[in-house]
Amino acid sequence: MAKLIVSDLDVKSKKVLIRVDFNVPIKGGVIGDDNRIVAALPTIKYVIENGGKAILLSHLGRIKSDDDKKELSLEPVATRLSELLNKPVTFVPTNEGKQLEDAIATLSDGDVLVMENTRFQDIDNDFGKRESKNDPKLGEYWAGLGDIFINDAFGTAHREHASNVGIATAMKAKGQKVAAGFLMEKEIKFLGNAVDNPKHPFVAILGGAKVSDKIGVIDHLLAKADKVIVGGGMTYTFYAAKGLKIGNSLVEKDKIELAKSIIEKAGDKLVLPVDNVVAKEFKNDADSQVAEGDIPDGYMALDIGPKSIEDFKAVLADAKTVVWNGPMGVFEMSNYAKGTLEVGKFLGTLSDATTIVGGGDSTAAVKQLGVGDQLTHISTGGGASLEYLEGKTLPGIAAISEK
């Protein structure tokens, strides 16, 4: 069944709690990247333009001490949101108590309020991590502040926290509505369709360091995709499984047998690099060379090689659905970023395909190349998108009401 969406609800004069994902990089009060704030704007604008009172909740970083609180306040985010909306935004420096309740009581239709970082609830209390351990009393308290709950934070949909599942559970217990925001709707639509109802040929590109991080995804997608391209550090566990020499490359020895079983099950669906950029040291300026097949003793593979790039492009050329999660090499080092960047650039040329990118480094590559507008969807949730691609039920989505 389809999920209830914010546009299905009458928000006029209602206090609308919106769980957004404002987990943006902040240093010294300066926001490094406001993409997640921008991504939340359509839902916020819909609520206030239709006469609702928008009350926003978000986490920011991990809070372990009072010192963390100083660096991880949402006040700079509220200031940036005010600039983007071109209207005042009320910031309340707490997320519980009379000051917050009084501020909500004075809101007029069309107003916006941002309460303080929900993870401030993870210290200085008797319960422990009230937010991230989903304290039901905290969920009930927050639910009591509003009439409707909108979850638009896909980035935390794989977590069962008080500010998403807790509020939703308490709202539904009172017969109140829980809906998805437009960003959440988009994530469900694109990632869900890619896995459950893709246009073929369907190609998945999976990178990153460890096979153990992607076992479930590889397994799930092998049953759905026409091809699964593997790059990044986990390649060399597959190399070891095939009996190839891996030099000093990254390998998970306890996953070699598992990699063998995946290779046997996958047949020609699994596409591995045929050459690699290798170096003797894990340094950007280390002397490097291209090695085909076996990786020489004393060397480690740090990126896919030129033949592999062309092979991967050939596989992608006629794809109708592509899902990409994870880099092809040590993307943080410019001399080993070519594989990742070339894949991203090529995806931008596939005008007849649904192209979906999820995961920190792949998303960073797409932004670096400036091809974001040429892709169908860039997911806002790394861990959440990975679990969705694995076929898991995400608690944050499951808690949203059905239409």
C-alpha positions, 0 to 999 in steps of 0.5 A, spaced: 500 500 500 502 507 498 504 511 504 500 517 506 503 524 504 503 531 507 499 533 501 493 528 503 492 532 509 489 538 511 494 542 515 490 549 515 491 552 523 494 545 525 501 544 529 505 540 524 511 536 527 516 535 521 522 530 522 527 533 518 534 531 516 538 537 518 544 533 520 549 538 516 556 539 517 558 545 522 564 547 524 565 554 528 558 555 527 559 555 520 555 550 515 559 547 510 554 544 506 546 546 506 544 541 501 539 537 506 536 544 509 534 545 501 532 538 500 527 539 506 524 546 503 518 543 499 515 540 505 516 546 509 513 550 504 507 546 503 505 546 510 506 554 511 503 556 505 497 552 506 496 555 513 500 550 518 504 551 523 511 548 522 515 545 528 521 542 526 525 537 529 532 534 527 538 531 530 545 534 529 551 529 530 553 525 536 552 528 543 557 525 548 558 531 552 556 538 554 562 540 549 559 537 544 552 541 545 556 547 544 558 545 537 552 542 535 546 546 536 541 547 531 541 555 531 546 556 525 541 551 521 535 555 523 538 562 521 540 559 514 533 556 514 530 563 515 535 565 509 532 560 504 525 561 506 526 569 506 522 569 513 523 569 520 524 562 523 523 562 531 529 558 534 528 555 541 534 553 545 531 547 548 527 541 546 523 540 552 519 544 557 515 550 558 520 555 554 518 550 548 511 549 549 510 557 550 513 558 543 509 553 540 503 556 543 504 563 540 505 561 533 501 563 528 498 560 521 504 560 516 510 560 522 516 556 522 519 554 529 526 549 530 527 546 536 534 544 539 538 538 537 534 532 539 540 528 541 541 533 546 536 528 550 542 523 549 545 526 555 544 529 562 538 524 564 536 518 568 533 514 562 540 514 558 540 515 550 532 518 550 532 520 543 536 514 540 534 509 544 527 511 543 524 513 550 516 512 549 515 517 554 519 522 550 516 520 543 509 521 547 511 528 549 513 530 543 507 528 539 503 532 544 506 538 542 502 537 535 496 535 531 499 532 525 506 528 524 510 529 518 516 524 517 521 527 512 528 525 514 529 519 510 537 519 512 534 516 519 529 512 517 533 506 518 533 508 526 528 507 531 528 513 535 524 517 539 523 523 534 521 519 528 518 512 530 516 514 537 512 520 535 509 516 530 507 511 535 504 516 540 500 519 534 497 513 531 495 511 538 491 517 539 488 516 532 492 522 529 495 522 522 502 520 520 505 522 513 511 522 509 514 529 507 515 530 499 523 528 500 521 521 504 516 520 498 521 521 493 526 516 496 521 511 497 519 512 490 525 511 486 529 506 491 523 502 492 521 502 484 529 501 483 529 494 487 522 492 486 520 494 479 526 496 475 526 497 468 531 492 465 537 492 464 538 493 471 545 494 473 547 495 480 554 498 482 557 497 489 563 500 492 566 501 498 572 498 503 568 491 506 564 486 503 561 485 510 558 492 509 555 490 503 553 482 503 546 483 504 545 488 498 549 484 493 545 478 495 539 481 494 541 485 488 543 479 485 536 476 485 534 483 482 539 486 477 542 483 470 549 485 472 552 487 479 559 491 478 563 491 484 569 496 485 573 499 491 576 495 497 571 489 497 574 487 490 580 484 493 576 479 497 573 477 491 580 476 488 582 472 493 576 468 493 578 467 485 585 465 487 588 471 484 594 474 488 592 481 492 599 483 494 598 488 500 591 490 498 585 490 503 582 483 504 577 480 509 580 473 510 574 471 514 569 473 508 573 469 502 569 463 503 563 467 502 565 471 496 566 464 493 559 462 494 557 469 491 561 468 485 558 461 484 551 463 485 552 470 481 555 467 474 556 472 469 552 477 473 558 479 477 563 484 474 569 485 477 575 490 475 580 486 470 586 491 472 587 496 478 592 502 480 597 499 485 602 503 489 607 501 495 604 506 500 597 508 502 599 515 500 597 520 494 603 521 492 606 514 492 609 511 485 603 508 482 602 503 476 597 499 473 597 492 474 592 487 470 590 481 474 594 479 479 597 484 484 604 484 485 607 483 492 609 489 496 603 493 492 596 495 494 590 496 489 587 503 490 583 504 484 580 501 478 584 501 472 583 504 465 580 497 462 576 496 468 573 503 467 571 501 459 568 495 461 564 498 466 562 503 461 560 498 456 556 494 462 552 501 463 551 503 456 544 500 455 542 500 462 535 502 463 536 502 471 542 504 475 543 504 482 550 506 485 553 506 492 560 506 494 566 509 491 571 505 486 577 506 489 580 511 495 576 517 492 579 521 498 586 521 494 586 525 488 590 520 484 586 514 486 579 518 484 579 517 477 575 510 477 569 513 481 569 520 477 569 516 471 563 512 473 559 518 475 561 522 469 558 516 465 552 516 469 551 523 467 550 521 460 545 516 460 539 520 458 534 514 457 536 511 464 533 512 471 540 513 475 540 513 483 546 515 487 546 513 494 552 513 499 557 519 501 563 518 497 558 517 490 554 523 492 561 527 493 563 524 486 557 526 483 557 533 486 564 534 484 563 533 477 557 537 477 552 532 474 547 532 479 542 535 475 543 529 469 541 524 474 534 522 476 535 521 484 541 523 489 539 519 495 540 523 502 541 517 506 547 513 506 545 508 511 538 508 510 539 507 502 543 501 503 538 498 508 533 499 503 537 496 497 538 490 502 530 489 502 530 491 509 524 494 512 526 501 515 522 503 521 521 510 520 518 508 513 514 502 517 511 507 522 508 512 517 500 511 516 498 507 509 493 511 505 
